[in-house]
Amino acid sequence: DSISTFEDEIPAGYFTYYPRGDVSSKEKTWWYQLTEKLGYNLLVNDSCSGSFVSEFVGNYTDVYRYYASGDERVDALQKDSIKPDIVIIHMGTNDFSHSVANSTFAKNYEIMIQKILAKYDDVKIYVCLLPANNYDEKYIPIRVQNNGTIKEIAYKYNLGVIDLNNVLTPKNKDTQIYAGSHPNALGMKNMANYIYEQLKDFAK
């Protein structure tokens, strides 16, 4: 994830966004609520606020170091030699909102998936499609294009797809999102409930 990080809940050195606004505790994040509802153990929250999927060179702080297709982020998905059973990926917001070309995004997204599958045997990967946001409308076409890329890669590698466009929509984005793309407490709750419906059968 790159938009719903929480202080002290992610690896040291990563950048955080929350607590902020009405998301004042980790219990209000979508990922905490989801693991509670499923009865899962959250092994690692390998999230970094502001990070890209792509290895993208530019003048945008040290967050570039933590691009999701890089070895550092992939390696951090395990803890104490324990490997994840499930990885949920909600990445790509900063790529489209900073006008990373779709070809670059596609290349790096596939590299990320390949690295995770190679490193973690029998892992089940779910990829999230990027939902509506409060950015300028000029970013909509590349977001839609990148979502098409995510679906193509998901099909190629037999990944689960979680379409967050069913949660954060053009009609409700003003009441569930602030600061461009960051969900508020209501948005977090609705994300958790929706993703739960996608994963509850796997939990059995």
Beta strands, then each sheet from edge to edge (+ up, - down):
strand 1: 86-89
strand 2: 124-129
strand 3: 160-163
strand 4: 177-178
strand 5: 182-183
sheet 1: 1+ 2+ 3+
sheet 2: 4+ 5-
end
